[in-house]
Amino acid sequence: MGNILYTFSRVNQLGSRNDDDFSDRLSHRYTTILLTVFSILVTGKQYTGDPIHCWCPAAFSDAQVNYANSLCWIKNTYYIPIGDLLPLEDEPRRSKEISYYQWVPIVLLGQACLFYLPCLVWRILNSRSGINVNNIVRTVSDSDHVNPDIRERTIKYLVRHMDRCFENQREYRTGWCIKVRQFIATKMCLLCGRRYGNFLIASYLLVKLLYFLNALGQLFLMNAFLKTEYMLYGYEVLRDLAKMDDWTASIRFPRVTLCDFKIRMFGHNVHRYTVQCVLPINLFNEKIYIFLWFWFVVIACSAFYTFMSTLMIAIAGNRIRYIKKYLKLMGRYDKETEKKVIGKFVNLYLKQDGVFVVRLLSKNTNDVFVSEIICGLWTFYKNYRRTGAEVAMV
């Protein structure tokens, strides 16, 4: 138990970074832990309990009963409804075999790894962006409830730090080709890179898409693993509940199955037996996979929604409105005199990556703190960077 708790603590440390939003953490942190816990529980049920009980002939000794239970667990059982005739041939029986239940713990662990994979991709790409998003967000989160003096110093530090990050990403080369590339990158996001100021958000959109495809692909994976129409499983459960039917009578997770095996007696006598077996583990597996079906649907919807909302931030007009909202909140925007300046501030100074960092800050702290940082960048830009930023792009 101590080793298990230590493992969970290490997973929590790996997932304690703040360079993503709640939807991402729902996938790579909570779902990973959830699947790992399910894997441990199923493993405990299988190897510390009795996962199968077979109804053997009365002539069987205890040793033969134990042998039959072990053999049927290893070689798979098959399911034929109690009202159907039992086929005499072997092939129809083999086509009804249930072969997944022994592998459930391993598959659950594999799924946990798949849910964590997009997070690893994001952190690799993030480390190459030139902007330490985790450090910025962590500093803001740690300073959210401190006294005003420390809070003010923190804001000044973050403004200078973010300005240096934007300065390092600026394109100082000139020429019509550079101008065309910058225009395409700013307006249409068809080009991405650190010099275009959109490497970070392009990487994040890719990772968001991976989160969505992973959650959707998990449903197809379960469909292939269980060899059933798992894609419709949750819908069928809801339909049965609406009709007041017994939703637990599932052919996907049968409790009572059949098992064929042969025993060699003295000489060349081979006796074939067909026994009826109970799989208590399937009662547990069924509840897990019902929950996972709804959970994966929620994860997929959440990932798709946040992907679209992040994509909207990449659009130039939406970026300006987003930043303008925070400036208005602090009374720092004058529409009559600063209408053109705000566009240059967002498109030439912050660019897509800067607005994206602000958006991540808003996901991990309050709007007042984010507004103060934006106002600090706004003031710094007008006082020190406005001329340099405009000249670099002309």
MIGU-751509 format. One record per residue: y, z, x of N, C-alpha, C in turn; residue in three letters. Coordinates in steps of 0.02 Angstrom, whole numbers, plus 50000, padded with zeros to 5 digits. Example, Ala and Ser with C-alpha at 12.3 -4.5 7.8 and 13.67 -1.06 7.14 Angstrom:
% MIGU-751509
497165039050660497755039050615498355039050660ALA/498885035450642499475035750684500025039450645SER/
END
This chain:
% MIGU-751509
499405000050041500005000050000500635000050043MET/500605003850099501185004050145501344997250173GLY/500814993350190500924986650216501234982050164ASN/501024982850102501294978750048502034980150038ILE/502214986650037502914988550028503334986050087LEU/503044986350147503414983850206503534976350201TYR/503024972750177503094965550168503644963950118THR/503654967650061504174966450012504874967950040PHE/504924973150081505574974850111505804969250157SER/505334966250194505514960750238505734954650198ARG/505394953250142505594947650099506294948850072VAL/506434955050052507094956650026507634955750079ASN/507484957450142507964956450195508094949050207GLN/507554945050203507644937850211508074934950156LEU/508044937850097508404935150040509064938550027GLY/509294942950073509894946850060510534943250079SER/510504937050100511094933250117511484931550054ARG/512124929950064512564928750007512834921650005ASN/512494916950038512754910150042512464905649987ASP/512304908549930512064904649873512274908149809ASP/512034905749752512224908949689511604912049657ASP/511704914949598511164918649565510584914049546PHE/510734907849527510204903149509509744901849568SER/510034901249628509624900249688509204906349702ASP/509504912249697509134918349710508584919449658ARG/508694916949598508184917449546507554913749569LEU/507644908349605507064904449629506774907349694SER/507194907649746506904909149812506784916649823HIS/507104920949784507004928149795506564931049741ARG/506794930949679506434934449625505784931049607TYR/505784924349604505164920849588504654921549644THR/504884921349706504424922249762504094929049760THR/504494934249748504214941049743503744941549683ILE/503944938549627503544938849566502864935649576LEU/502844929649606502214926249618501784929949668LEU/502094933049718501714936949767501394943049733THR/501774946349690501494952149653500914950049609VAL/500994944449573500444941949532499834940349574PHE/499934937349632499374935749676499004942049698SER/499384947249715499074953549736498694956749678ILE/498984956549619498644959549560498004955849544LEU/498024949149545497414945349529496894946449583VAL/497104946749645496624948149700496294954849690THR/496694959949671496404966549658495904966449601GLY/496074962649548495614962049491494964958749511LYS/495004953649555494414949849573493954953549621GLN/494254956949669493844959649724493754967149722TYR/494104970649679493974977849671493674979449603THR/493674974649558493374975649492492774971049483GLY/492604969849421492054965349403492354959349367ASP/492464953849402492794948149370492364944349321PRO/491694945249324491244941549280490644945949262ILE/490424945349200489824948849175489404943749138HIS/488784942849161488344937949129487784941549090CYS/487644938949032487114941648989486454938549010TRP/486074942249049485464939649079484854941749036CYS/484294938249046483684940049009483484947349023PRO/483154950348975482964957448982482474958549040ALA/482114953249059481624953949113481954954449181ALA/482604952849185482944953049250483024960249274PHE/482904961249338483044967749369483794968349383SER/484004974149403484714975149420484924970549477ASP/484484969649525484644965249582484724958049558ALA/484294955949511484354949149485484984948249443GLN/485174953349406485804953049367486404952349414VAL/486404956349466486954955949515486974949149549ASN/486374946549563486334939949594486614934649547TYR/486424935049483486664930149434487424930549427ALA/487704936649425488424937349420488784934249480ASN/488534935749539488854933149600488794925549603SER/488204922949587488094915749590488534912049540LEU/488564914549479488974911249428489714911549445CYS/489934916949478490634917349498490794912149552TRP/490324911049598490444906549653490384899249632ILE/489874897649592489724890549577490084887849516LYS/490514891649485490894889649426490474890249363ASN/490814891449309490494891349243490794885549204THR/490544884449145490814879049103490894881749032TYR/491354878548996491524880948929491334875748876TYR/490934878048829490774874048769490874878548709ILE/491294876548661491424880748603490784883148570PRO/490804889048543490204892148515489914888248457ILE/490324884248424490084880448367489794873648386GLY/489864871648449489614865148472488904865848500ASP/488534860348495487864860248523487894860048600LEU/487424863448631487394863648704487054857248729LEU/487394853048770487084846948794486464848448836PRO/485974844048831485374844948871485444842248941LEU/485864837048950485954834049016486444838249058GLU/486394837349124486834841049169487544838349172ASP/487604831649166488264828649175488774831049124GLU/488614831149059489104833749010489294841049024PRO/488834844949050488994851849066489464852349126ARG/489334848149177489774848249236490484846049219ARG/490544841549170491214839249152491624844649118SER/491304849949095491654855449062491754861549108LYS/491624860549173491664866149219492374868849225GLU/492414875349235493054878749247493044881049320ILE/493454878049360493404879149433494034882249463SER/494504884549421495134886849449495164894349463TYR/494784898449426494934905549426494824908949494TYR/494374906249536494274909249602494874908149648GLN/495254902749634495794900749679496484902949655TRP/496524906549601497174908449573497604912249623VAL/497344917349659497784920949707498074916549761PRO/497664911949788497904907549842498424902649815ILE/498304899949756498784895249727499444898649711VAL/499424904849686500034908549673500434909749737LEU/500094911249791500444912149855500744905549879LEU/500374900049869500644893549887501264891849846GLY/501254893549782501844892449741502434896549764GLN/502304902749785502834906949811503164903749872ALA/502764900849916503034897449975503454891349955CYS/503224887649905503604881849882504274883849853LEU/504304889549819504944891749791505424894049845PHE/505164896149902505604898349956505814892550001TYR/505464886949997505594881350042506314878550036LEU/506584877449975507284874949972507784879650005PRO/507654886150002508094890950035508104889850110CYS/507524888550140507494887250212507874880850229LEU/507804875750187508164869450198508914870650197VAL/509134874550147509854876050141510114879750202TRP/509754884550227509994888450283510004884450348ARG/509534879750355509544875350413510154870750410ILE/510274867750352510854863250344511504867150349LEU/511514873050320512124877250322512314879150393ASN/511814880450434511944882350504512254876650544SER/512194870450520512464864650555513124862250525ARG/513384865850476513984863550441514634865350478SER/514604870250522515214872550556515594877850517GLY/515354879650458515674884850417515154890250403ILE/515284896250426514814901750416514924904650346ASN/514614901450297514724903450227514484910550215VAL/513914912350243513644919050232514124924350259ASN/514414923150317514874928050346515504928750303ASN/515754923250277516354923450234516214927250170ILE/515674925450137515514928650073515344935950083VAL/514984937550136514804944550149515434948750162ARG/515904945950200516524949550214516904951050150THR/516934946050106517284947050042516924952250000VAL/516264951849997515884956549956515954963749982SER/515954964550049516004971250078516704974150070ASP/517214969850062517904972150058518174972449987SER/517724971449939517954970949869518204977649842ASP/517944983149868518124989649839518434994449890HIS/518724991749944519024995949995519754997149979VAL/520095001050020520805002650007521244996550019ASN/521844996349991522274990449993522434988050064PRO/522534992650112522714990550180522144986550212ASP/521534989150208520964985550236520854978950198ILE/520954979150134520874973150093521364967750115ARG/521984969650127522484964750148522324961850217GLU/522104966150263521914963750330521314959150326ARG/520844960750281520254956450272520454949550247THR/520914949350199521134942950172521474938750226ILE/521894941950267522224938250321521714935650371LYS/521214939750387520694937550433520314931550405TYR/520134931950341519754926550310520164920150307LEU/520804920750292521234914850289521264911350357VAL/521354915150411521374912150477520694909350497ARG/520164912950479519484910650496519324904150460HIS/519474903850395519334897750357519774892050381MET/520394893550400520834888350426520544885350490ASP/520284889450534519974886950596519374882550580ARG/518994884550530518414880450510518634873650485CYS/519164873550443519424867150417519714862950474PHE/520044866350521520354862750577519814859450621GLU/519264862850632518724860050673518394854050640ASN/518434853650574518114848150538518584842150529GLN/519214842850547519694837550533519574831450577ARG/519674825650548519604819350584520284817450614GLU/520314817250681520944815750715520994808350735TYR/520464804650729520494797550745520884793850691ARG/521194788450710521584784450663521294777350659THR/521564773450613521334766650603521154765450531GLY/521174759150511521054757550441520334759050420TRP/519864758250466519164759750450519074767150435CYS/519404771450475519364778750463519664780450396ILE/520234777150379520564778550316520114776750257LYS/519774770950262519334768850208518754773750200VAL/518464775850255517914780650251518134787250221ARG/518724789550241518974795850214519104795250139GLN/519364789550118519504788550047518854788550007PHE/518354785050032517714784749997517394791649994ILE/517424795350049517134802050051517504806850004ALA/518174806150000518564810749959518504809149885THR/518534802749868518564800949797517874799949766LYS/517404797149804516764795249774516154798749804MET/516244802449858515694806349889515104801949908CYS/515244795549925514694791249945514534791950019LEU/515004794750057514884796250127514934803750137LEU/514514806450180514534813650191514474815050266CYS/514794820350286514784822450356515294827850368GLY/515254831150424515724836550439516434833950443ARG/516544828050472517214825350479517514823150412ARG/517084821850364517324819950298517464826050255TYR/517274831950278517394838050241516954838950180GLY/516374835750179515934836450121515194837450141ASN/515074838950205514384839950227514064845950192PHE/514444851350184514174857450155513994856450082LEU/514444853450044514304852649972513764847349961ILE/513734842250004513204837249998512524840450012ALA/512504844750062511884848350078511684852850020SER/512174856249991512024860849936511774857149875TYR/512064851249861511824847249805511104845049816LEU/510944843149878510264841249894509784847149882LEU/509984853149904509564859049895509504860849821VAL/510054860149784510034861449712509534856749678LYS/509534850549699509064845649672508344847649690LEU/508244850249751507584852549771507354858449728LEU/507814863049713507634868649669507404866149601TYR/507774861249574507594858649508506924854949510PHE/506844850549559506224846749564505624851349578LEU/505734856549616505194861249630504974864849566ASN/505454867249527505274870749464504924866049416ALA/505174859849412504844854949368504164853049395LEU/504114852249461503484850349491502954855849485GLY/503174862149480502694867549472502304866849406GLN/502634864349355502274863249291501744857849299LEU/501904852449335501404847249348500844849849393PHE/501024854149441500524857049485500034861349446LEU/500294865349401499854869449358499424865149313MET/499704859649291499324855049249498724852249287ASN/498834850449350498284847749392497794853149411ALA/498044859149425497614864649447497154867049391PHE/497444867949332497044870349275496654864849241LEU/496824858549257496484852749227496554852849151LYS/497144854649128497284854749056497994852449046THR/498194851748983498874849848967499334855948971GLU/499414858449032499824864449042500554863149027TYR/500774856849031501474855249018501674857148947MET/501194857248901501334858848831501114865848813LEU/500904869748862500584876148848501064880948811TYR/501654881848838502134886348807502334884148737GLY/502414877548729502574874948662502014876448613TYR/501394875648634500834877048589500784884448572GLU/500944888848620500944896048605501464897648552VAL/502074894748560502604895948510502404893148442LEU/502074887348443501864884348379501344888748345ARG/500864891348383500364895748353500664902248327ASP/501164904848363501494910948339501874909548274LEU/502184903648270502554901848209502074901048150ALA/501474898648163500974897748110500554903948098LYS/500704909248136500324915548131499594914548149MET/499464909548193498784908348217498634912848278ASP/498004913148296497804917148354497944913048417ASP/498514914448450498704910648509498284912548570TRP/497904918048566497494920048623496834916248627THR/496654912748574496024908848574496144902248610ALA/496204902548675496394896748714495794893648750SER/495744887048746495204883648782495384883048857ILE/496014884448874496214884148945495974890248983ARG/495944895848949495724902048981495184905348939PHE/494594902148935494064904848893493794911448920PRO/493654915948874493374922448894492614922048902ARG/492294917948860491564917448861491374910348883VAL/490984910048937490774903648964490024903648976THR/489774897949000489054897249013488944895649087LEU/488364897449111488204896349182487474894349188CYS/487354889149226486664886849241486494888449313ASP/485904890949324485674891949393484904891749394PHE/484644890649454483924890249463483694895749511LYS/483104898349498482804903449541482114901049562ILE/482004900949627481354898949654480894904949654ARG/480334904249621479834909649618479294908249671MET/478724911649665478184910649713477944903449711PHE/477774900849769477534894049773478114889249764GLY/477994884149723478504879049710478784879649639HIS/478694885249608478944886149540479694887549542ASN/480064883249507480794884049501480964885049428VAL/481274890649413481464892249344482214891149335HIS/482384887649282483084886449267483314891149211ARG/483894893949220484164898649171484874896449151TYR/485014897349088485694896549061485904903149031THR/486414906149059486634912749036487354912249011VAL/487514916848967488184917248939488574922648977GLN/489174920849000489564925349043490244926949012CYS/490484932849025491154934949005491594935149066VAL/492194932149060492684932049115493284936449096LEU/493254942949109493824947249093494464945249131PRO/494374942249190494954940249230495374935049195ILE/495054931049151495434925849116495914928849065ASN/495764934649039496234938048995496874939649033LEU/496804941449095497374942949139497724936449160PHE/497334931449180497624925049201498024921749146ASN/497774922249085498114919149029498814921849020GLU/498884928549022499544931549014500014929549071LYS/499744929149132500154927149189500414920049180ILE/499984915449160500184908449157500614907049095TYR/500544910849043501004910248987501704912249009ILE/501744917949044502394920249069502694915149118PHE/502274912649164502524908049215502764901549183LEU/502454899349129502674893149097503394893949073TRP/503544899249037504224900449013504704901749071PHE/504454905349122504874906849180505074900549217TRP/504604895949227504754889749262505234885449222PHE/505164885449156505634881649114506344884449122VAL/506404891049122507064894249131507344892449200VAL/506914892849251507134891149319507374883949323ILE/506994879349293507184872249295507844871049259ALA/507934874149201508564873249163509154876149202CYS/509054882049232509584885149271509764880949332SER/509264878349367509394874149426509754867749407ALA/509564864749350509884858549329510614859749309PHE/510724865249273511414866949252511864868149312TYR/511634872049360512044873549418512134867349463THR/511624862949463511704856649500512264852549471PHE/512284851949404512804848049372513494851249380MET/513524857949376514174861249384514424860549456SER/513974860649505514184859549574514394852349585THR/514054847749553514234840649558514934839449530LEU/515104842949477515774842149447516314844449495MET/516164849549536516654851949585516804846649638ILE/516314842249650516404837049701516894831649678ALA/517044831249613517514826249587518224828549601ILE/518644823949626519304825749651519724829249597ALA/519754826449537520174829449484519954836449466GLY/519304837549464519044844249448519204849249503ASN/519194846949565519364851449620520074853949615ARG/520534849449599521234851449593521334856349536ILE/521024854949479521094859449422520784866349438ARG/520244866249475519904872549492520354877049535TYR/520644874149587521084877949631521734879849596ILE/521994875249555522614876649519522544882549472LYS/521944883449445521824889049398521944895749433LYS/521714896349494521794902649530522524903649553TYR/522854898249572523554898949591523984901049532LEU/523834898249473524204900249413524064907449395LYS/523454909749408523284916649393523724921549431LEU/523934919549491524354923849533525094921949529MET/525254916949486525954914849479526234911549541GLY/525804907949578526014904949642526064897349639ARG/526044894449579526074887149574526654885149529TYR/527084880849556527644878049519527514870749506ASP/527384869049444527194862149427527734857149444LYS/528364859049437528914854349447528984852349521GLU/528894857049566529034855649637528404854949680THR/527834857049655527234857249697526664853049669GLU/526814848549624526284844449593525944839949645LYS/526334836849690526034832549740525734836549797LYS/526034842249811525794846349867525094848949852VAL/524964850849789524314853749772523754848649783ILE/523894842249770523384837049781523224836349855GLY/523734836549898523624836049970523274842249996LYS/523464848049968523144854249989522394854249975PHE/522204851649917521504851649898521124846049933VAL/521404839949933521034834149957521064833250032ASN/521624835250064521704834150135521574840350177LEU/521664846150148521594852350186520934855950170TYR/520854857950108520234861250089519644856450089LEU/519754850650060519234845550050518664848450007LYS/518134844650000517584846849957517254853249982GLN/517164853750047516834859750074517244866050064ASP/517904865550072518324871350062518314873749990GLY/518344869149943518304871049872517624873949856VAL/517104871149887516434873749876516364880849901PHE/516654882349959516624889249985516984893949937VAL/517554891749910517914895849861517484897049800VAL/517124891949779516694892749720516144897849733ARG/515844897649793515334902649810515634909649811LEU/516254910149836516584916749835516654919249764LEU/516834914749718516934916849648516274919049616SER/515714916449642515064918449616514834925249641LYS/515134927649695514904933749726515424939349727ASN/516024938049699516534943249695516964942049633THR/517524945549626517944944849566518484939549577ASN/518774937349521519274932049523519914934049558ASP/520094940449555520714942649587520664941849663VAL/520104943849692520014943149764520024935849784PHE/519684931649746519674924449761520374921549756VAL/520744923649705521434921249697521864923149756SER/521784929249782522174931449839522014927249902GLU/521384925549911521194921349968521474914349961ILE/521434911549901521714904849889522464904849900ILE/522794910149875523524910649886523684911249960CYS/523274914849998523374915350070523304908650104GLY/522794904750085522704898050112523274893450091LEU/523494894150030524034890150002524684891350042TRP/524834897650054525434899350093525374897050165THR/524794898050194524674896050263524734888450270PHE/524484884850222524514877550224525244875250220TYR/525624877850174526324875750166526744877550226LYS/526584883050259527004885350315526804882250382ASN/526154880950392525924879150459525534872550461TYR/525144871050409524674865450414524884859250375ARG/525374859850333525534854350288525694847950326ARG/526134848350375526324842350414525734839650454THR/525364844150486524804842050527524264838750486GLY/524114841550427523594838750385523784831850359ALA/524434831050342524654824550315524664819350370GLU/524894821250429524934816550484524234814150504VAL/523754818750503523074817050523522764811950478ALA/522994811650415522684807150367523084800750358MET/523664800250389524084794250380523904788950432VAL/
END
